[in-house]
Amino acid sequence: MDRSECCRCSQRKKERSPEEYKKLIHRLNRIEGQIRGIRSMVESGAYCLVQAAAVNAAVNAFNKELLAAHIRTCVAEDIRAGRDETIDELVTTLQKLMK
């Protein structure tokens, strides 16, 4: 199976509701702000391990939200259409997220 077959969903354009879009962008903006804050702390020699852990938790929360939406839409749609290879794609995605 080549990459285009196993990662078909990554080639799609995702339609999001305005609420979902706003929520995701808000999370990303917060994460971006946290990263800038950590950079400033590193530049000033401050202790920032707790802040780094907070960013990691924020990225994980973002990933969980994306994954849930992906399963409810793309994965469910593909399975209903008989494209069971989507399960393999989902398993691969989960393995990457759990590294």
N, C-alpha and C positions, 0 to 999 in steps of 0.2 A: 504494500500500500504506500503510495507516495504522499508527500506532505499535503498536497492539495486535497487529497481524499480524506486524510485523517483530521485535518484542521479546517474543514469546510466552514464552520461557524465563524472562524476568525476572518473569513473573507466577506461576511455579510455586513450590511449596515444595520445597526441596532436602532430601532424606533423606541424612543423613551417618552413617557408622559412628561409634561412640563414639571410636574411635582418630583418625579424620579430624577430628572435632569438637574433640577435645582438642588435637591438633596445631595447628589453625588458631587456636584461642583462645590457645594458648601464644604463637604468633607475634604475634598482635595485642597481647597483654599486654606483650611485649618492645618492640614498636614504640611502644606508649603510654608505657612507661617511658623510652624514648629521647627521645621528644618532650618529656616533662616535664623530662628532664635538659637538653635544649637550651634550653627556656624559662628554666630556672634560670641557665644560662650567659649567655643574653642579658640577663637581669635584672641579673646581676652584672658585665656588660661583658666577659665572657670570649670568647675566640676559639672558634668552634664550627663552622666550615666542615666539618671532617672528620666531626664527629658528624652534621651535616646530610646529608652524602653517605652515611653509614652507614644513616640512616633511609630514604633513597631506595632504597638497595640492598635493605633489609629489606622495604619495600613491594613492590618489584619481585619479590622472591622469593615473597611472599605471593600476588601476582597470578598468577605462573607456576603455583603450586600449584592455585589456584582454576581457572585456565584449563584445565589438564591434566585435572582432575576433570570439568569441564564438557564437554570434548570427549569423554572416555571414556563419559560418561553421556548427558546431554541431546542433544548433537549426534549421537552415534552412533545413539541411539534414534530421533531424528527422521529421519535419513537412511534407516535401515532401514524406517521407516514411509512412506517416499516423500515426506517433507516437505523437498524440496531447498532451499526458501527459507531453511532454517536455515543453509545455507552462507553466504548473504548476511549473515545476522545475525552469524555468526562472523567474517567478513571485517570488518564494521563494528566489532565488538568489538576485533579485533586492531589496527585502525587507531587506535582511541581509546587503546589501551594503548601504542602506539608513538609517540605524540605527544611 
